[in-house]
Amino acid sequence: MKKKTSLACSECGSRNYTVSASGSNKQVRLEVKKFCRHCNKHTLHRETK
């Protein structure tokens, strides 16, 4: 079963994107550079619960 997780901006903390992740327990969180509309620039987004 896949569960939804959010991607939060590392600068402002807003949760802009959702990602469906596999149900297995991972030790490393996903980090992706994406556009943040609140910061108005590309920033690093990290996976949150």
C-alpha positions as CSV (number, residue, x, y, z in Angstrom):
1,M,0.0,0.0,0.0
2,K,1.3,3.5,-0.9
3,K,0.9,6.3,1.5
4,K,1.0,10.1,0.9
5,T,3.8,12.2,2.2
6,S,4.4,15.9,1.8
7,L,7.4,17.8,0.5
8,A,8.2,20.9,2.6
9,C,10.3,23.8,1.5
10,S,13.6,23.9,3.5
11,E,13.6,27.8,3.6
12,C,10.0,28.8,4.5
13,G,8.6,25.4,5.6
14,S,5.5,25.5,3.5
15,R,4.2,22.1,2.3
16,N,3.8,22.6,-1.4
17,Y,3.8,19.1,-3.0
18,T,2.5,15.6,-2.2
19,V,4.2,12.4,-3.2
20,S,3.0,8.8,-2.9
21,A,5.7,6.7,-1.3
22,S,5.9,2.9,-0.9
23,G,4.8,1.4,2.4
24,S,8.3,0.1,3.2
25,N,10.3,1.8,6.0
26,K,13.0,4.0,4.5
27,Q,15.9,5.4,6.5
28,V,16.6,8.3,4.1
29,R,14.1,11.1,3.3
30,L,13.5,12.3,-0.2
31,E,15.1,15.6,-1.2
32,V,14.2,17.3,-4.4
33,K,14.8,20.8,-5.8
34,K,11.4,22.2,-6.7
35,F,9.8,25.6,-7.2
36,C,8.3,27.2,-4.1
37,R,5.6,29.8,-4.9
38,H,6.0,31.4,-1.5
39,C,9.7,32.0,-1.8
40,N,9.3,32.6,-5.6
41,K,12.4,30.5,-6.4
42,H,13.7,27.0,-6.7
43,T,14.6,25.6,-3.3
44,L,15.3,22.2,-1.7
45,H,12.1,20.4,-0.6
46,R,12.3,17.6,1.9
47,E,9.9,14.8,2.7
48,T,7.8,15.2,5.8
49,K,5.3,13.0,7.5
